[in-house]
Amino acid sequence: MTKQEFIRSSNFTVINEGDNLNMKVETPFCCDLLSIAMSKIPVGSAWVTVMGNINTIAVATLTEVACVILSEGITLDDAALSKAKSEGITILATELPIFEAAYQVYQIIRDSSNL
Protein backbone atom coordinates (compact mmCIF):
# COMPACT_ATOMS: atom_id res chain seq x y z
CA MET A 1 0.00 0.00 0.00
CA THR A 2 1.21 3.51 -0.67
CA LYS A 3 2.01 5.98 2.04
CA GLN A 4 -0.97 8.09 0.98
CA GLU A 5 -3.31 5.06 1.25
CA PHE A 6 -1.78 4.17 4.60
CA ILE A 7 -2.36 7.67 5.98
CA ARG A 8 -6.00 7.59 4.84
CA SER A 9 -6.54 4.09 6.28
CA SER A 10 -5.07 4.79 9.69
CA ASN A 11 -6.35 6.64 12.73
CA PHE A 12 -2.96 8.24 13.31
CA THR A 13 -2.71 12.02 13.54
CA VAL A 14 -0.75 13.58 10.68
CA ILE A 15 1.98 15.86 12.04
CA ASN A 16 3.75 16.28 8.69
CA GLU A 17 2.47 14.68 5.48
CA GLY A 18 5.90 14.60 3.92
CA ASP A 19 6.89 13.82 0.35
CA ASN A 20 6.84 10.74 -1.87
CA LEU A 21 3.28 9.73 -1.02
CA ASN A 22 3.50 6.90 -3.57
CA MET A 23 6.21 5.13 -1.56
CA LYS A 24 5.15 1.69 -0.39
CA VAL A 25 4.58 1.05 3.32
CA GLU A 26 5.87 -2.49 3.75
CA THR A 27 6.10 -3.34 7.45
CA PRO A 28 6.04 -1.93 10.97
CA PHE A 29 9.34 -1.49 12.81
CA CYS A 30 9.71 -0.72 16.53
CA CYS A 31 12.89 0.64 18.06
CA ASP A 32 13.85 3.53 20.32
CA LEU A 33 17.60 3.06 20.22
CA LEU A 34 18.60 5.17 17.23
CA SER A 35 21.87 3.35 16.50
CA ILE A 36 20.00 0.04 16.27
CA ALA A 37 17.24 1.58 14.17
CA MET A 38 19.79 3.06 11.79
CA SER A 39 21.40 -0.32 11.16
CA LYS A 40 18.29 -2.54 11.08
CA ILE A 41 15.25 -0.64 9.85
CA PRO A 42 14.01 -1.84 6.44
CA VAL A 43 13.34 0.66 3.65
CA GLY A 44 9.62 1.42 3.49
CA SER A 45 8.95 0.76 7.16
CA ALA A 46 6.44 2.51 9.36
CA TRP A 47 8.82 3.21 12.25
CA VAL A 48 7.05 3.35 15.61
CA THR A 49 9.04 5.13 18.32
CA VAL A 50 8.86 7.46 21.31
CA MET A 51 11.92 9.44 20.19
CA GLY A 52 10.64 12.81 19.01
CA ASN A 53 13.85 14.68 18.38
CA ILE A 54 15.98 15.85 15.47
CA ASN A 55 18.14 12.70 15.59
CA THR A 56 15.05 10.61 14.79
CA ILE A 57 14.53 12.73 11.68
CA ALA A 58 18.16 12.19 10.69
CA VAL A 59 17.80 8.42 11.02
CA ALA A 60 14.52 8.49 9.07
CA THR A 61 16.25 10.38 6.26
CA LEU A 62 19.23 8.03 6.13
CA THR A 63 17.17 4.84 6.22
CA GLU A 64 14.38 5.82 3.82
CA VAL A 65 11.52 4.85 6.12
CA ALA A 66 8.02 5.41 4.78
CA CYS A 67 6.99 7.26 7.92
CA VAL A 68 7.72 7.80 11.58
CA ILE A 69 4.88 7.15 14.01
CA LEU A 70 5.33 8.78 17.40
CA SER A 71 3.52 6.70 20.00
CA GLU A 72 2.51 7.21 23.62
CA GLY A 73 1.47 10.82 22.99
CA ILE A 74 5.00 11.95 22.14
CA THR A 75 5.37 15.07 20.02
CA LEU A 76 8.23 16.47 17.98
CA ASP A 77 10.23 19.33 19.37
CA ASP A 78 10.36 22.48 17.19
CA ALA A 79 13.75 21.70 15.64
CA ALA A 80 12.67 18.17 14.71
CA LEU A 81 9.40 19.36 13.17
CA SER A 82 11.22 21.98 11.12
CA LYS A 83 13.72 19.38 9.90
CA ALA A 84 10.96 16.87 9.10
CA LYS A 85 9.27 19.51 6.95
CA SER A 86 12.46 20.47 5.14
CA GLU A 87 13.40 16.81 4.53
CA GLY A 88 9.87 15.76 3.52
CA ILE A 89 9.60 13.11 6.24
CA THR A 90 6.11 11.83 7.00
CA ILE A 91 5.39 12.05 10.72
CA LEU A 92 2.29 10.56 12.32
CA ALA A 93 1.32 10.39 15.98
CA THR A 94 -0.84 8.35 18.32
CA GLU A 95 -1.61 7.96 21.99
CA LEU A 96 -1.28 4.19 21.64
CA PRO A 97 1.64 2.30 23.22
CA ILE A 98 4.38 1.23 20.81
CA PHE A 99 3.24 -2.38 20.45
CA GLU A 100 -0.39 -1.48 19.84
CA ALA A 101 0.57 1.16 17.28
CA ALA A 102 2.83 -1.31 15.46
CA TYR A 103 0.09 -3.94 15.54
CA GLN A 104 -2.31 -1.42 14.02
CA VAL A 105 0.24 -0.76 11.24
CA TYR A 106 0.49 -4.51 10.65
CA GLN A 107 -3.30 -4.87 10.46
CA ILE A 108 -3.66 -1.98 7.99
CA ILE A 109 -0.98 -3.44 5.71
CA ARG A 110 -2.40 -6.96 6.03
CA ASP A 111 -5.97 -5.85 5.35
CA SER A 112 -4.89 -3.90 2.26
CA SER A 113 -3.14 -6.94 0.80
CA ASN A 114 -6.30 -9.03 1.23
CA LEU A 115 -8.37 -6.77 -1.01
Secondary structure, 3 states (H helix, E strand, C coil): CEHHHHHHHCCCEEEECCCCCCCECCEEEECCCHHHHHHHCCCCEEEEECCCCHHHHHHHHHHCCCEEEECCCCCCCHHHHHHHHHHCCCEEECCCCHHHHHHHHHHHHHHHHCC
